[in-house]
Amino acid sequence: MPVLLFLIDTSASMNQRTHLGTTYLDIAKGAVETFMKLRGRDPASRGDRYMLVNFEDVPFGIKAGWKESHATFMTELRNLQATGLTTIGQSLRTAFDLLNLNRLVTGIDNYGQGRNPFFLEPAIIIAITDGNKLTSSGGVQDELHLPLTTPLPGSELTKEPFRWDQRLFALVLRIPGIASVEPEPLGGVPPDDSPITPMCEVTGGRSYSVFSQRMLNQCLESLVQKIQSGVVINFEKTGPDPPPLEDAPADVIKSGPQPWHCCHKLIYVRPNPKTGVPIGHWPIPEAFWPDQNSPTLPPRSAHPHVRFSCLDAEPMVIDKVPFDKYELEPSPLTQYILERKSPHTCWQVFVCNSAKYSDLGQPFGYLKASTALNCVNLFVMPYNYPVLLPLLDDLIKVHKFKPTIKWRQSFENYLKTMPPYYIGSLRKALRIMGAPNLLADNMEYGLSYSVVSYLKKLSQQSKIEYDRLIASVGKKPPPESGIKVRWRGGGISLAQRRDFIQQLQSLTGDAPALPMELNPKEFQGFHLALLNKGLKPQSFRNPYDVPRSHLLDQLSKLLCSFSFNLNSHVSCSDQLHSVPIAQMGNYQDFLKAAPQPLRDADPEQPKRLHTFGNPFKLDKKGMMIDEADEFVTGPQNKGKRPGESNNMHGGGPKRRRCMSPLLRLGRAYTPPVTPPTDKHQDLIINHLNQNHYDSDSGSDLEADNPSGPADHQENHMASDPQDLRHRDEEENGRPRAGELSPGSEEGAEVVLVEDQPPRYLTPAALKKHILNETMKVNNELRALITKEIRKPGRHYEKIFLLLKQIQGTLDTRLIFLQNIIKEAARFKKRVLIEQLENFLEEIHNRSNNMHHVDTL
């Protein structure tokens, strides 16, 4: 799900017009709409998220962020106006902070635990500006400076304000105001020389110098092709250059630094075609060895510095051992490797200071040309793979997964040289191979307790800042109260003033002090009021606001206003209809001021209360609310015919059916029964039926339960089922299902009761009832979990709390979990899928352990 953030220049210079008759701001708005149409041709654009930021201050400059819809984005885009300064540095910082706001909450950066290319949130910032001088409240700047201070928590963990999956592209509009006579140059669009260009190159993007509408369309089509899922890496050569090829000409061999020695390019991270989420196994190592005694983490660079050695090595791949493969973006490095035409050799890659005792570190992968020589791939392997892969190969082929003591010693020596944050990836790889017991469960991951607690604290602070910023997006800036008057007394020298002699005399005391109107500091701190164009003048209050042609028409209102000011008791028609909105609903004060109404002609007639325009509103004071969501109005015997008894057919009063399935009349609510496993289900059913039907169990229950037989009677455990039936009829006030009502004769109507299940069931019926309750509970859990999956963000704690409430057998739970995993894959929840798979594997292991215990 790529994020496309448009940074639109809304400085006053964007109002300049081109030879097309439109302003730069109009061209920028049209460019955004054209880009969205071009992007809409790709089916992958359904998951795009669009954001809009302009050059206003935070948070007013964020027009569309994480929660705004597409309609809000388009509305805010059309309403942009060019009225400010060219504060592109502050606006760029706002854009990066907006993108990084949720990263600490989700833990996508994985600080101190290696860099995972498959954990990414690709974002492209498209800045559209005119390339003029960078103006701010502090003056004009020649270079682009991003502010160092930011309210974003955890910003000190990364040296740069951006991340390795965020790139900046700039469209610098240079369309002239007069149509050029010379033909446009053909070919690519050149980069611009404005201050934003170095910033684009640092992030892995570039700038475009646009001189015509055709070039603008060409740039937009190029930008659509740049939307790729990947991360930017710095590749640097270490060691000597490779030997020249035998058939290479002599003039090609050059000495000194070459363009391929250092490249700053993207590696493509392709999503899985089945789930749409990238899948990987091994991280890129950190540039430091983690210390458990260190209280803090060293700041990392946004792009990892990967060094490659030009010594030819053999590519190593072993069956059942996973590896990651990433394609490099075309660059001078890929061109040089492909020109050597050696697809069967590779160059190893390193990260400096990643090992404990080596400056260069151990290899974690290699660069290799494809067999067809059409691209170069980066293979990411386990750390120090030349040592680990032969050990695992011997474990599979020689030892048949039964390692010897010597092999274990070699494996222990390897673990000492491996960074501890590789433990999780290595354990998962060994589980895939079929050797899950080689690593101990208590191995440390390398981070100290203080660092872990600090990261958790940062996550909570980021969540608070995320909610605060989202709530502030969309608010309008407060109107300006006025223009502040500044004292510029030091701008003119005293010697250049005409009254220089008078000034000297006033300072020495020979002349009187300057009058107040000549004091330059008199108006310090004053504000000049701004003209409010939306405020209409009240002409009947001020005769000078009345036009000459309307003077006679307004004369009556002017007289009324004049009389009202002299005599406050005189009312004016305009005053009566000029009531503030806050006072319009003050109905009680109006009734108090109204004259006393006349008495009723017929005082015997009951008085109807005023119900604010609803003549059918009833007085709820006489209503009695029943426990089962029923209400009966007025006295119960009102309106009955004489001689009609309360109890019909000898039973209790007839009641309506309860609205709530959880509240039954005459009985307490019992939660759904948790179904046992198939293995013990019949035993529990027989035990329950024995408690219901055993007529001789009263004495045993009385002996076992110290609460006495009275408690057993309350729990419907009487010794005689006939007593239970009579007492049940007395409590419920009606006969049971399929029975004759008491006191009725033969042939009388049988009263069927549907809302109460039978109290005594056969084992088969009880088993069916338990399974129905299980399905009902699981269906409710499925609906709640699906609702949580569809919510944005990565807060999955409630999902796992609901998963622990699944009822049924092991097969039922496994099928339920598989359906939930499919639902998460449908919404591309990659992190949730991994957590659900671990949860599923945990249930498997737990069931296997229980089966092993039962077998013993």
C-alpha positions, 0 to 999 in steps of 0.5 A: 500500500504505497503512500503518495504525498503531494507537497504543493508550493502555496507561496505568493510567487505561484500566482505568476501566469504562464503563456498558457494563461494559467497560474503556476498553482493552477498547473500544479492542481492539474498535474495532481489530477493528471497523475491520479488518472495515470496511476488509476490505470494500474490495478495495484492503485486500489491500495494507494493512500493520498496525502496533501500538504502545503506551505502553511504552518503545522497543523494547518498545512496538512490538508489530507492525512491518514484519515481523510477520504479521497473526496476530502483530498480533492476538495482541499486540492481545489481550494488551495490558494497562493498567499504565503512564503516559500518555507519549503524546509519546514514543509518538508519536515512536516511531510516526513513527520506525517509519514513517520508518525505511525512507524514507532507504533507499528515497530516497522523500523525494528530499531536495534534488531536488524533492518528487514527490507520486507517490513516497509511502507513505501512512500513517494513525496511529489513536491511541485514548486516554482523554484524561486528563492526560499523566503521565510520570516527570518529572511531569504535563504540560499540553501534548503535547511530542514528544522532539527527540532520536531515534536515526533517522539523517537526522532533521535534514533535516526540521523535523517528525517526520512526513512529508507522506503521514502523518496522525494521527487520535485517538479520545478515549474519553469514555464515562461510567461511568453511563448518561446519561438525555439523548438523544444529539445527532445529527450529526457527532462533535465534535473533542476538546479534549485536548492531542492535537488540535493534533497531529492538525490539524498532520498534516492529521488530526483528533480525535473526542470519543466519548461512546457506542458509536454515536458510536464506530462512526460514527467508525470508518466515517469513518476507513475513508473517510479512507484515501486515497492522497495528500499534505498541502499548505499552500495560502496566498494571495498578492497581492490578492483576486479581484474579486467576482462581478457577481451576488454580494450586497453582504453576502457581500463581506467584508474581512480574512482569510478561511478560504480564504486558508490551507488545510491539506488533502490532494491525492489521488494516484490510482494507475494502474489498470493497474499500481496504482502512481501515475505522475507526471512533474513535482516540486513545487519546493524552497523554496531554489535548490540551490548546488553549493558548499553542503556541507549541505542546508537542512532542509525543512518536512514540508508544502510551502507553495504560494502561489496568485495570484488573478489569472485566467490561461489554462490551458495544455496542449500535446499530447505534453507531459506534465502531472500532475493532482491533485484537492484534498480538499474545503475552504473554498478549493475551495468558494470556487473552485467558487462563482465558476463559472469553469472556463475560468480558473485561478490560478497556484501558486508556491513561495517562494525556488524561483527564483534571483533571485525571492522568489516564484519562477516558476509551476510549475502552476495551480489550476483548477475542473473542467468539471463544477464538482464538484471543483478540480484542481491541475495540476503543469507544468514549472517556469516553464511560460508560457515553456517551453510556447510554445517547445516548441509552436514546436519541434513545429509551426513548426520540425518538430523542427529548432530554429534558432539563435534558438530554441536561444538562447531555450531556453538562457536558459530552462534558466538560470532552471530549477532544475537538479533538473528536468533529469531530468524535462525530459529524459524529457518531451523523449524522449516528444515525440521530441526527445531530443537537446536536452539535453546528457548532462553537465548537473549536477543541482545537488547537491554531492559532499559532499551526495551522499556524506552522503545515501549514508552516511545510507542505509547507517546507516538500513539498519543501524538498520532491521535492528537495530530489526526484530531487537529487536521482540517482545522482552519487557522485563526484569523489575523487580529491585525498587523503588528506595528514595529518600531524602526527607530534605529533605521535612520542615523541621528546625524541625517535627521533634519532636527538633529540640533533639536534632538541634541538639545532634548537629550542634554536637557537644554530644550523641552522634551519632544511632544507625544506625537513625535515620540517614536515609541508611542505606538509600540505594541499596537495592532493595525486592524484589518478590513473584514470584507465579510462584515456588512455595515448596519446602515440604520445605526450609522447614517454615514454608511447609508448611500445617498440614493437609499437615504429616504428608505432608511430614514424610518429605521434611523429614527427608530434607532435614534429613539431607541438610544434615547429611550431604552424602553422603546422597541424596534422591529429590527431589534426584535428579529436580531436575537443571537443564536444562543438565545433563540432556544431560551423558551422559559424566559419568554414564557416568564415575560409573557402575560398571565393566561386566562383560567380554563373555562372547564376546570374539571377537564384534566390539563394536558401538559405542553410537550413542545409540539408533539400532541401524542406524547404520553406522560411516562410517570404512570408507566411501569417497566418490567424486568424483561423489557416490557412495560405496562401503562397505568393501573393493571386492572383499568379497562377490564370487564366486570367479572373477568378474573386475573388468572386465565385458565388457572395459570398466571397472567398472560405475558408477551414474549421476552424481547431479549433471548438472554432474559427468560421469564422466571429463570436466570440467565446461564451462559452458553456451555463450553463444549468439551472435546469429542473424547470426553463429551459422552462422559460429561453428558451421561454425568449431567443426565444422571444428576437430572434423572437419578431419584436416589441422589438426594441423600448423596448430594445432601451429604456432599454439599454442606449448604444443605438440601435447600441449596439443591432445591434452588439449583433444580436438583430435587430428588423427585422430578415430579416436584421439580415439574410442579415447582417449575410451573409455579415459578413460571406461571404457565405450563411446560411445552406440550402439557395441558394447563392445570385445571383443564379438562381433556380435549382442552387446548394445549399451550405450546411454549417456544421460548424455553428449551426443555429442561431434561434432554436425552444425551443425543439432544443435549449433545446437539444443544451444546454444539448449537451453542458452540456454533452460535458463540463462534459465529459471534466471535467471527463477526467481531474478529472480522470487524477488528481486522477491517479497522486501519492500523496494527492494533491486534490485541483485541483479536487475540483476546477474542481468539482465546474464546473460541469453543469447540474441538481442536479441528473446529479451532484450527478451521476457525483460525484458517478462515481468520488467516484468509480474511487477514490476507484479503485485507493484506494484513502482513503482520497479523498473518505472521502473528496468526500463523505463530498462534496456530503453530502454538495450538498445534504444539500444545495439542501434540503435547496433550496427546503425548501426555494422554498416551503416557 
